[in-house]
Amino acid sequence: MGKIVAVACSPKSNGSSSRITDAFLDGAMGLSTNFITLYRLSKFRSIQDCRRNMACKTSGKCVINDDMAKVLEDIADADCVVFSTPIYFDGPCALYKLLEDRMFSFLDNDMNSVLKPGKKALLIVTSYYPETRLKEVAEGLANTLRKFGFEIMDVITYCDQMGEEPVEKNQDVLHEAKQMGLRMRNTPTV
């Protein structure tokens, strides 16, 4: 595949979305030619909000110089990006929303993507509460990623039923994620 970037937005490094992300990366590693980078946004010290000052439309990139700048640069350069977030209050967690807002820099003045064509994305969305709109929220996030120019490889959703079904005990979901990662090994780049 080439360059794979994973952006784990959960504030918990051992939460469901983080564990599914780790399973994907486990599959993508091994004897492969992939270059893999994992960012856990909760570990960053300095992340600023999008200012919507439109400076990215003239500079071609986000002009905010913080820890997120390298993430955005690596996403733009990647062949495949894994985005993961838990659902909080019927939407993505705050760190995912912050990333999504900063990815506004991937759109030109006419709202067309400036990313290279063929960039793949895997979206992982998890929930604690079974009554959340898990699939609806995931589809909305996938549609936004498509606007940024990503081709969605797959969307993995998982609800742990208020802790009754922790993802680490659901080998089917973890196996599915690992198999997706395995399929990323040594596949040609676009």
Secondary structure, DSSP 8 states (H G I E B T S, - for coil): --EEEEEE--S-TTSHHHHHHHHHHHHH-SSS--EEEEEEGGG-S---------HHHHHSS----STHHHHHHHHHH-SEEEEEEEEETTEE-HHHHHHHHHGGGGB-TTS-B-S-TT-EEEEEEEESSTTS-HHHHHHHHHHHHHHTT-EEEEEEEEE-TTTTS-GGG-HHHHHHHHHHHHHHTT----
